[in-house]
Every structure is written in C-alpha cells, then in structure tokens.
C-alpha cells in the first residue's frame, strides 16, 4: 500500500495485568511495539511518564493514542515508503 501521505497513525493497546501492549497502526498496517514501559525504556531510553509528558498525552484516551501514534510516525520518520518496507515486528522492543 503505497500512498504519498500517512493517513492513519494511532497506538492501540490491550491491557495486561501490569502493563499495556502497544500496536502502532499506520495506513492500515500494524506494528507490534510491545509492552508500553519496555518500549519507552528500550527504544527511547526514558520512563513512560516522561514519554507521556514529552508527547503531551497518555494512552488512556483515543485522542491520546492518536497523539502518541502521530509522535512516533514523526520522530521515526515513517514515510509511506518506509512503512511499506517494514515488517510488523520492526519497531518492537521485545
């Protein structure tokens, strides 16, 4: 699916006992990020609360998940061309 713009950018999550699992949806393609806390620490090198402060949102609302998704797409420079080449696990921290 190659388009010139990124149309969908949202982090979806499923609640675990002690954590949330994040999946980034970009243009209909899902990327498994893994556990929220581990992803922030291993990928960004920061605590999840610091990440939420930096992004200005958390993952408890749809608007917040959209903002997180937009931030990831922007910071990781996920253009449509890049998205097409990535595997579903390419952004995962597990």
WOPEMO-V127674 format. One record per pair of residues at least 12 apart in sequence whose ideal C-beta (glycine too) atoms are under 10 Angstrom apart, sorted by the first residue. I is the first residue (numbers start at 0). J is the second residue. D is the distance in whole Angstrom. If there is no record, write none. Layout:
# WOPEMO-V127674
i = (I;I)
j = (J;J)
d = (D;D)
This chain:
# WOPEMO-V127674
i = (0;0;0;0;0;0;0;1;1;1;1;1;2;2;2;2;2;2;3;3;3;4;4;4;5;5;5;5;5;5;5;5;5;5;5;6;6;6;6;7;7;7;7;7;7;7;7;7;8;8;8;8;8;8;8;8;8;8;8;8;8;8;8;9;9;9;9;9;9;9;9;9;9;9;9;9;9;9;10;10;10;10;10;10;10;10;10;10;10;10;10;10;10;10;10;10;11;11;11;11;11;11;11;11;12;12;12;12;12;12;12;14;15;15;17;17;18;18;18;18;18;18;18;19;19;19;19;19;19;19;19;20;20;20;20;20;20;20;21;21;21;21;21;21;21;21;21;21;21;21;21;21;22;22;22;22;23;23;23;23;23;23;23;23;23;23;23;23;24;24;25;25;25;25;25;25;25;25;25;25;26;26;26;26;26;27;28;28;28;28;28;29;30;30;30;30;30;30;30;30;30;30;30;31;31;31;31;31;31;31;31;32;32;32;32;32;32;32;33;33;33;33;33;34;34;34;34;35;35;35;35;35;35;35;36;36;36;37;37;37;38;38;38;38;38;38;39;39;39;40;41;41;41;42;42;42;42;42;43;43;43;50;50;51;51;51;53;53;54;54;54;54;54;54;54;55;55;56;56;56;71;75;75;77)
j = (25;26;27;28;79;82;83;26;79;80;82;83;26;27;79;80;82;83;78;79;80;26;78;79;25;26;68;69;72;73;77;78;79;81;82;25;26;27;79;23;24;25;26;27;28;65;68;72;23;24;25;26;64;65;66;67;68;69;70;71;72;73;77;22;23;24;25;61;62;63;64;65;66;67;68;69;71;72;22;23;24;30;32;35;38;56;58;63;64;65;66;67;68;69;70;71;23;24;29;32;58;61;64;68;32;34;35;58;59;64;67;58;34;35;34;36;33;34;35;36;37;38;47;33;34;35;36;38;47;58;59;32;33;34;35;37;38;93;33;34;35;37;38;39;58;64;67;68;71;90;91;92;68;87;90;91;38;64;67;68;71;72;75;77;82;87;90;91;64;68;68;71;72;75;77;79;81;82;85;90;72;77;79;82;83;82;82;83;85;86;87;87;71;75;77;82;85;86;87;88;89;90;91;86;87;88;89;90;91;92;93;67;71;88;90;91;92;93;88;90;91;92;93;47;91;92;93;47;50;51;57;58;67;92;48;50;92;91;92;93;50;71;90;91;92;93;51;53;92;92;91;92;93;71;75;90;91;92;71;74;92;67;70;63;66;67;70;74;66;67;68;69;70;71;74;67;70;68;69;70;90;89;90;90)
d = (10;6;6;7;8;8;7;9;6;7;9;5;6;10;5;10;9;9;9;6;9;9;9;7;6;6;10;9;6;9;7;7;6;10;7;9;6;8;9;10;6;6;5;6;9;9;8;9;8;7;6;8;10;7;9;9;4;5;9;7;5;9;8;9;8;5;9;8;10;10;5;5;9;8;4;8;10;10;7;6;8;10;7;9;10;10;6;9;5;8;9;5;5;9;9;7;8;6;8;10;9;10;7;9;9;10;7;5;9;7;9;10;7;9;9;9;9;4;6;6;8;10;10;10;7;5;8;10;9;6;9;8;7;6;7;10;9;10;7;8;5;10;6;10;7;9;8;9;9;9;9;9;10;9;10;10;10;10;9;6;6;8;9;9;10;10;6;10;10;7;7;9;6;10;6;9;9;5;9;10;10;9;7;6;9;10;6;8;8;10;8;6;9;10;9;8;7;8;6;8;6;5;7;10;6;6;9;8;5;10;8;10;8;10;6;6;7;9;9;9;5;5;4;10;10;8;7;6;9;10;10;7;10;10;10;9;10;10;5;7;9;10;8;8;5;9;9;10;9;8;10;4;9;9;9;8;9;5;10;9;9;8;9;8;10;8;8;10;6;6;10;9;5;9;9;10;9;10;9;8;8;10;7;9)
